[in-house]
Amino acid sequence: MAASQYNDPELPYSLEAEQTILGAVLIDSEVLPTVLEKIKPEMFYIDQHRALFGIIVAMFATGNVKADIVTVLNEAVSQHIFETSAEGRTYLGNLVNGVPAVSNIESYCGIVADKFYIRNLAEAAKDILTKIQSGETDASLLLDSAEQRIFDIRQGRNTGGLTPIHEIVSDTYLHIGQLAGPDREQYLGIRSGFSYLDAVTSGLNKSDLILIAARPAMGKTAFALNIAQNVAKAHKDKEVCIFSLEMPREQLVSRLMSSAALVDSHKLRSGFLNGDEWVRLATAASYLNGLPIYIDDTASITVQQIKAKLRRMKNLGLVVIDYLGLIGTTLRTENRVQIIGEITRQLKIMAKELEVPIILLSQLSRGPESRTDKRPMLSDLRESGSIEQDADIVMFLYRDAYYNKENGNQNEAECIVAKNRHGETGTIKLAWDGQFTRFTTLEKTDAPV
């Protein structure tokens, strides 16, 4: 299609719905929190309406002035939204008088939001067509660009520019109110299933990149699977996605079944189970079938490929990637520090973009092996600079019994929170049950130390 054949029609909007929302808020400011949950200032198509709603939101955010015809008129005139007070008084009066029913405010918000998303889709389609007309022939890049734009629209993101602080303040104020409300659990970080760990980290927070690192055989994959299973069990409306770059999916599920059925993992590999174990295994299989867990065992998968797959999930709750050293890259260099740095940077961006916690597993260097105290430290991270910088939380797993066979606590493990962007660090004691490949909480002794 030639450029001259592409003519933009008038972008869709609803003048009546925009006017009704503003009028309803001026009549009853109590409906504003409901409105703010549904729409943002940029969703108004008419510049004048967008500016008026911005004034109302700013008043709500500060809490100093109640938004009504008089206060909004005064501010609108000072901002030259209306040329005269008389013009503004007439317009705002017409907004109030034209409201059919304040009780139907959610429907009016739905109309404005729908028109906004349709306009965004039209702009996205126009941009993609422009790229094609300009000679862009790389289908992969075009698809990725299109997918990203659609994802941003679906998430309700405005990528048009800087956001005024009053909009952010109002959103933050609402979020704090939700945390203090009766449904606070659904707004807190997702619970990991390990109570004292959650007390330190405030759960698995949206947009967090959480690193779990350890020397081989410490149980980091088992720990991540335990968390994934706990989250899937507690939040069946949330999808848990596991990317296993080292272990085939059947082996991964075998570990989950061993933990859920309390059947020795060695017996699952050999098939020599007694009657009671078969019953427990069948029960565990039925239980796992009902969990919203998705597994991908594609080898050398890249961050871009992971992101593309995650975008298609409808209600993503948690991502687990096992492990960092096996993630593929399109970066053309042999420098591992640069490669790891680029991967962790992309993963942090992905966590923020998808608004979901990402658990990333990583191997540690041999540093601990040369020390008397073999507990890991941040400096033991391979290519530690970028990993430590990009991760919001860094946790190390350590089992002293692995090094000290005479240790009386052969089933005790430590989860060392070495970095926590949200608060304190500390060590949490856990119980390790190797035959079932699972960690559990030590009820009396696992308080942070």
C-alpha positions as CSV (number, residue, x, y, z in Angstrom):
1,M,0.0,0.0,0.0
2,A,1.5,3.4,-1.0
3,A,1.8,6.0,1.6
4,S,-0.7,8.3,-0.2
5,Q,-3.3,5.5,0.1
6,Y,-3.2,5.5,3.9
7,N,-5.4,8.2,5.3
8,D,-6.1,8.5,9.1
9,P,-9.8,8.5,9.8
10,E,-10.9,10.6,12.8
11,L,-9.7,8.7,15.9
12,P,-12.6,7.3,17.9
13,Y,-13.6,9.0,21.2
14,S,-16.8,9.6,23.2
15,L,-17.5,13.3,23.9
16,E,-20.5,12.4,26.0
17,A,-18.7,9.8,28.2
18,E,-15.8,12.2,28.9
19,Q,-18.1,15.0,29.8
20,T,-20.2,12.7,32.0
21,I,-17.2,11.4,34.0
22,L,-16.0,15.0,34.7
23,G,-19.6,16.0,35.7
24,A,-20.1,13.0,38.0
25,V,-16.9,13.8,39.9
26,L,-17.8,17.4,40.3
27,I,-21.2,16.3,41.7
28,D,-19.8,13.6,44.0
29,S,-16.1,13.5,44.7
30,E,-16.6,10.2,46.5
31,V,-16.7,8.4,43.1
32,L,-13.1,9.7,42.2
33,P,-11.3,6.6,43.6
34,T,-13.5,4.4,41.5
35,V,-12.7,6.5,38.4
36,L,-9.0,6.5,39.1
37,E,-9.0,2.7,39.2
38,K,-10.4,2.7,35.7
39,I,-8.9,5.6,33.8
40,K,-6.0,8.0,33.8
41,P,-5.8,11.6,32.5
42,E,-4.2,10.6,29.2
43,M,-7.3,8.5,28.3
44,F,-9.3,11.7,27.7
45,Y,-9.2,12.6,24.0
46,I,-10.2,16.3,24.4
47,D,-7.3,18.4,25.6
48,Q,-9.6,20.5,27.7
49,H,-11.0,17.4,29.4
50,R,-7.6,16.0,30.0
51,A,-6.5,19.2,31.7
52,L,-9.6,19.4,33.9
53,F,-9.2,15.8,35.0
54,G,-5.6,16.6,35.8
55,I,-6.7,19.4,38.1
56,I,-9.1,17.1,39.9
57,V,-6.5,14.4,40.3
58,A,-4.0,16.9,41.7
59,M,-6.6,18.1,44.3
60,F,-7.3,14.5,45.3
61,A,-3.6,13.7,45.6
62,T,-2.8,16.7,47.9
63,G,-6.0,16.3,49.9
64,N,-6.0,20.0,50.7
65,V,-8.8,21.1,48.5
66,K,-12.0,19.2,47.6
67,A,-12.8,19.2,43.9
68,D,-16.1,20.9,43.1
69,I,-17.3,23.5,40.5
70,V,-15.8,26.5,42.4
71,T,-12.4,25.1,43.2
72,V,-11.9,23.5,39.8
73,L,-13.1,26.6,38.0
74,N,-10.7,28.8,40.0
75,E,-7.7,26.5,39.1
76,A,-8.8,26.1,35.5
77,V,-9.0,29.8,34.9
78,S,-5.5,30.3,36.5
79,Q,-4.1,27.7,34.1
80,H,-5.9,29.4,31.2
81,I,-8.0,26.4,30.3
82,F,-10.9,28.8,30.0
83,E,-10.4,32.3,28.7
84,T,-12.9,33.8,31.2
85,S,-14.6,32.8,34.4
86,A,-18.0,33.1,32.8
87,E,-17.0,30.7,30.0
88,G,-15.6,28.2,32.5
89,R,-18.7,28.5,34.8
90,T,-21.0,27.8,31.9
91,Y,-19.0,24.8,30.7
92,L,-18.6,23.2,34.1
93,G,-22.3,23.8,34.8
94,N,-23.3,22.0,31.6
95,L,-21.0,19.1,32.6
96,V,-22.8,18.7,36.0
97,N,-26.3,19.2,34.5
98,G,-25.6,16.6,31.7
99,V,-24.9,13.6,34.0
100,P,-27.5,10.9,33.5
101,A,-26.6,9.0,36.7
102,V,-23.6,9.1,39.0
103,S,-24.2,5.4,39.9
104,N,-23.3,4.4,36.4
105,I,-19.8,5.9,36.5
106,E,-18.0,2.6,35.9
107,S,-19.8,2.2,32.5
108,Y,-18.8,5.7,31.4
109,C,-15.2,4.9,32.4
110,G,-15.3,1.7,30.4
111,I,-16.4,3.7,27.3
112,V,-13.5,6.2,27.6
113,A,-10.9,3.5,28.3
114,D,-12.1,1.4,25.3
115,K,-11.8,4.4,22.9
116,F,-8.3,5.1,24.3
117,Y,-7.1,1.6,23.7
118,I,-8.5,1.6,20.1
119,R,-6.7,4.9,19.4
120,N,-3.5,3.4,20.7
121,L,-4.0,0.3,18.5
122,A,-4.5,2.6,15.5
123,E,-1.3,4.5,16.3
124,A,0.6,1.2,16.7
125,A,-0.7,0.0,13.4
126,K,0.3,3.2,11.7
127,D,3.8,3.0,13.2
128,I,4.3,-0.5,12.0
129,L,3.0,0.4,8.5
130,T,5.4,3.3,8.4
131,K,8.4,1.0,9.2
132,I,7.4,-1.3,6.4
133,Q,7.0,1.6,4.0
134,S,10.4,2.9,5.0
135,G,12.1,-0.3,3.9
136,E,12.2,-2.4,7.1
137,T,12.2,-6.0,5.9
138,D,13.3,-7.9,9.0
139,A,10.1,-9.8,9.9
140,S,11.5,-10.8,13.3
141,L,12.1,-7.2,14.3
142,L,8.7,-6.1,13.0
143,L,7.0,-8.9,14.9
144,D,8.8,-8.1,18.1
145,S,8.0,-4.4,17.8
146,A,4.3,-5.2,17.1
147,E,4.1,-7.6,20.0
148,Q,5.7,-5.1,22.3
149,R,3.3,-2.3,21.3
150,I,0.3,-4.6,21.8
151,F,1.6,-5.8,25.1
152,D,2.0,-2.2,26.3
153,I,-1.5,-1.3,25.3
154,R,-2.9,-4.4,27.0
155,Q,-1.1,-3.5,30.2
156,G,-2.5,0.0,30.0
157,R,0.8,1.7,29.8
158,N,1.3,5.2,28.4
159,T,4.6,5.3,26.5
160,G,4.1,8.8,25.3
161,G,6.4,10.6,27.6
162,L,7.0,11.9,31.1
163,T,4.3,11.5,33.7
164,P,3.4,14.4,36.0
165,I,4.1,13.6,39.7
166,H,0.5,14.3,40.7
167,E,-0.6,11.2,38.7
168,I,2.0,9.0,40.3
169,V,1.1,10.4,43.7
170,S,-2.6,9.5,43.3
171,D,-1.7,6.0,42.1
172,T,0.7,5.5,45.0
173,Y,-1.9,6.8,47.5
174,L,-4.5,4.4,46.2
175,H,-2.0,1.5,46.4
176,I,-1.1,2.3,50.0
177,G,-4.9,2.4,50.8
178,Q,-5.2,-1.0,49.2
179,L,-2.4,-2.3,51.4
180,A,-4.2,-1.0,54.5
181,G,-7.6,-2.4,53.4
182,P,-9.4,-5.6,54.0
183,D,-8.1,-7.2,50.7
184,R,-4.5,-6.2,51.5
185,E,-3.2,-9.8,50.9
186,Q,-3.8,-9.5,47.1
187,Y,-1.7,-6.3,46.9
188,L,1.3,-7.5,49.0
189,G,4.2,-9.4,47.5
190,I,3.5,-13.0,46.7
191,R,4.2,-15.3,49.6
192,S,7.1,-17.7,49.0
193,G,5.7,-20.3,51.5
194,F,8.7,-19.8,53.8
195,S,7.3,-17.5,56.5
196,Y,10.6,-16.1,58.0
197,L,12.0,-15.5,54.5
198,D,8.8,-13.5,53.6
199,A,9.2,-11.5,56.8
200,V,12.7,-10.4,55.6
201,T,11.9,-9.8,51.9
202,S,8.2,-8.8,52.2
203,G,7.4,-11.6,49.9
204,L,8.2,-11.9,46.2
205,N,7.5,-8.4,45.0
206,K,6.3,-7.3,41.5
207,S,9.1,-6.2,39.2
208,D,11.8,-7.8,41.4
209,L,14.7,-9.8,40.0
210,I,15.5,-12.3,42.8
211,L,18.8,-14.2,42.5
212,I,19.2,-17.6,44.2
213,A,22.9,-18.7,44.0
214,A,24.8,-21.6,45.5
215,R,27.6,-24.0,44.9
216,P,26.6,-27.3,43.2
217,A,24.5,-29.8,45.2
218,M,23.2,-27.2,47.7
219,G,19.6,-27.6,46.4
220,K,19.0,-24.3,44.6
221,T,16.8,-26.0,41.9
222,A,14.8,-27.8,44.6
223,F,14.4,-24.5,46.6
224,A,13.1,-22.7,43.5
225,L,10.7,-25.5,42.7
226,N,9.4,-25.5,46.3
227,I,8.7,-21.7,46.0
228,A,7.0,-22.2,42.6
229,Q,4.8,-25.0,44.0
230,N,3.9,-22.9,47.1
231,V,3.0,-19.9,45.0
232,A,0.9,-22.0,42.6
233,K,-0.9,-23.6,45.5
234,A,-1.7,-20.4,47.3
235,H,-2.5,-18.3,44.1
236,K,-4.4,-20.6,41.7
237,D,-5.4,-17.6,39.7
238,K,-1.7,-16.8,39.0
239,E,0.4,-18.6,36.4
240,V,3.8,-19.8,37.4
241,C,6.2,-20.3,34.5
242,I,9.5,-22.3,34.9
243,F,12.2,-22.2,32.3
244,S,14.5,-25.1,32.8
245,L,17.6,-24.7,30.6
246,E,19.5,-27.6,32.2
247,M,17.0,-30.2,33.3
248,P,14.4,-31.8,31.0
249,R,10.8,-31.1,32.0
250,E,10.1,-34.8,32.9
251,Q,12.9,-34.7,35.4
252,L,11.7,-31.4,36.8
253,V,8.2,-32.8,37.3
254,S,9.6,-35.9,38.9
255,R,11.2,-33.7,41.5
256,L,7.9,-31.9,42.1
257,M,6.1,-35.3,42.4
258,S,8.7,-36.6,44.9
259,S,8.2,-33.5,47.1
260,A,4.4,-33.5,46.9
261,A,4.1,-37.3,47.4
262,L,6.9,-37.7,49.9
263,V,8.3,-40.5,47.9
264,D,12.1,-41.0,47.7
265,S,13.3,-39.4,44.5
266,H,15.7,-42.4,43.9
267,K,12.6,-44.7,43.9
268,L,11.0,-42.5,41.2
269,R,14.0,-42.9,39.0
270,S,14.1,-46.6,39.5
271,G,10.4,-47.3,39.5
272,F,10.6,-49.6,42.5
273,L,7.7,-48.3,44.6
274,N,5.5,-50.2,47.1
275,G,1.7,-50.1,47.1
276,D,1.4,-47.2,49.5
277,E,3.9,-45.1,47.6
278,W,2.0,-45.7,44.4
279,V,-1.1,-44.4,46.1
280,R,0.7,-41.3,47.3
281,L,2.2,-40.7,43.9
282,A,-1.2,-40.9,42.2
283,T,-2.6,-38.4,44.8
284,A,0.4,-36.1,44.1
285,A,-0.1,-36.3,40.4
286,S,-3.8,-35.3,40.7
287,Y,-2.8,-32.4,43.0
288,L,-0.1,-31.2,40.6
289,N,-2.5,-31.4,37.7
290,G,-4.6,-28.7,39.3
291,L,-1.7,-26.2,39.7
292,P,-1.2,-23.4,37.2
293,I,2.4,-24.3,36.5
294,Y,3.9,-24.1,33.0
295,I,7.3,-25.5,32.1
296,D,9.6,-24.8,29.2
297,D,12.8,-26.7,28.7
298,T,14.1,-25.1,25.6
299,A,17.9,-25.2,25.6
300,S,19.9,-21.9,25.3
301,I,16.7,-19.8,25.2
302,T,17.3,-16.1,25.0
303,V,15.7,-13.4,27.2
304,Q,13.8,-12.1,24.2
305,Q,12.3,-15.5,23.6
306,I,11.4,-15.9,27.2
307,K,9.7,-12.5,27.1
308,A,7.8,-13.4,24.0
309,K,6.4,-16.5,25.6
310,L,5.5,-14.8,28.9
311,R,3.6,-12.0,27.1
312,R,1.1,-14.6,26.0
313,M,0.3,-15.6,29.6
314,K,-3.0,-14.0,30.8
315,N,-2.4,-13.7,34.5
316,L,1.3,-14.2,35.2
317,G,2.3,-14.5,38.8
318,L,5.9,-15.8,39.0
319,V,8.8,-16.7,36.7
320,V,11.6,-19.1,37.6
321,I,14.7,-19.4,35.3
322,D,17.2,-22.2,35.9
323,Y,19.8,-21.1,35.3
324,L,21.7,-17.8,34.4
325,G,24.8,-19.5,32.9
326,L,22.8,-21.3,30.2
327,I,20.7,-18.4,28.9
328,G,21.4,-17.7,25.3
329,T,22.4,-14.3,23.9
330,T,22.5,-12.4,20.6
331,L,25.4,-10.3,21.8
332,R,28.4,-10.8,19.5
333,T,31.3,-11.0,22.0
334,E,33.2,-13.7,23.9
335,N,33.5,-11.5,27.0
336,R,31.4,-13.4,29.6
337,V,31.2,-10.3,31.9
338,Q,29.6,-8.3,29.1
339,I,27.3,-11.2,28.2
340,I,26.1,-11.8,31.8
341,G,25.7,-8.1,32.3
342,E,23.5,-7.7,29.3
343,I,21.4,-10.8,30.3
344,T,20.8,-9.6,33.9
345,R,20.0,-6.1,32.6
346,Q,17.4,-7.5,30.2
347,L,15.9,-9.7,32.9
348,K,15.5,-6.7,35.3
349,I,13.9,-4.7,32.5
350,M,11.6,-7.7,31.8
351,A,10.6,-8.0,35.4
352,K,9.7,-4.3,35.5
353,E,7.9,-4.5,32.2
354,L,5.8,-7.6,33.1
355,E,5.3,-6.4,36.7
356,V,6.2,-9.9,38.0
357,P,8.9,-11.3,40.3
358,I,11.6,-13.3,38.5
359,I,13.6,-15.9,40.3
360,L,16.9,-16.4,38.6
361,L,19.3,-19.3,39.7
362,S,23.0,-19.0,39.4
363,Q,26.2,-20.9,40.1
364,L,28.8,-19.5,42.5
365,S,32.5,-19.3,41.8
366,R,34.9,-21.6,43.7
367,G,35.6,-18.9,46.2
368,P,33.9,-20.5,49.1
369,E,36.0,-23.7,48.7
370,S,39.2,-21.9,49.6
371,R,37.9,-20.4,52.8
372,T,37.5,-21.9,56.3
373,D,34.0,-20.5,56.5
374,K,32.5,-21.6,53.3
375,R,29.3,-19.6,53.5
376,P,28.9,-17.6,50.2
377,M,29.4,-13.9,49.9
378,L,28.4,-11.4,47.2
379,S,31.9,-11.4,45.9
380,D,31.5,-15.1,45.1
381,L,29.0,-14.4,42.3
382,R,30.5,-15.1,38.9
383,E,30.8,-11.8,37.0
384,S,29.4,-10.4,40.3
385,G,29.4,-6.7,39.4
386,S,26.4,-6.8,37.0
387,I,24.5,-9.5,38.9
388,E,24.8,-7.8,42.2
389,Q,23.8,-4.4,40.7
390,D,20.7,-5.7,38.7
391,A,19.3,-8.0,41.3
392,D,16.8,-6.6,43.9
393,I,17.4,-9.5,46.2
394,V,20.3,-11.9,46.4
395,M,20.0,-15.1,48.4
396,F,22.6,-17.8,48.9
397,L,21.8,-21.4,49.9
398,Y,24.3,-23.1,52.2
399,R,24.4,-26.5,53.9
400,D,27.3,-27.0,56.3
401,A,26.7,-30.8,56.3
402,Y,27.8,-30.9,52.7
403,Y,31.3,-29.9,53.8
404,N,31.3,-31.3,57.3
405,K,30.0,-34.8,57.5
406,E,30.4,-34.8,61.2
407,N,27.9,-32.0,61.6
408,G,25.1,-33.1,63.8
409,N,22.5,-31.1,61.8
410,Q,22.7,-33.0,58.6
411,N,19.2,-31.8,57.5
412,E,19.7,-28.1,58.3
413,A,20.2,-25.5,55.6
414,E,20.7,-21.7,55.6
415,C,19.1,-19.2,53.2
416,I,21.4,-16.2,53.4
417,V,19.8,-12.9,52.2
418,A,22.9,-11.0,51.3
419,K,21.2,-8.1,49.5
420,N,17.7,-6.8,49.9
421,R,16.8,-3.6,48.1
422,H,13.6,-3.4,50.2
423,G,15.0,-3.7,53.7
424,E,17.1,-5.8,56.0
425,T,19.4,-8.8,55.3
426,G,19.9,-11.9,57.4
427,T,20.1,-15.7,57.6
428,I,17.0,-17.9,57.7
429,K,17.3,-21.5,58.9
430,L,15.6,-24.1,56.8
431,A,15.1,-27.9,57.0
432,W,16.5,-29.9,54.0
433,D,15.0,-33.2,53.1
434,G,17.2,-34.6,50.4
435,Q,15.3,-37.8,49.7
436,F,12.2,-35.7,48.8
437,T,14.2,-32.8,47.3
438,R,12.5,-30.2,49.4
439,F,13.1,-27.4,51.9
440,T,10.7,-26.7,54.7
441,T,10.4,-24.0,57.4
442,L,12.0,-24.7,60.8
443,E,9.2,-23.4,63.0
444,K,11.2,-22.6,66.1
445,T,14.7,-21.9,64.9
446,D,14.4,-20.3,61.5
447,A,14.1,-16.7,62.6
448,P,16.6,-14.3,60.9
449,V,20.0,-14.1,62.7
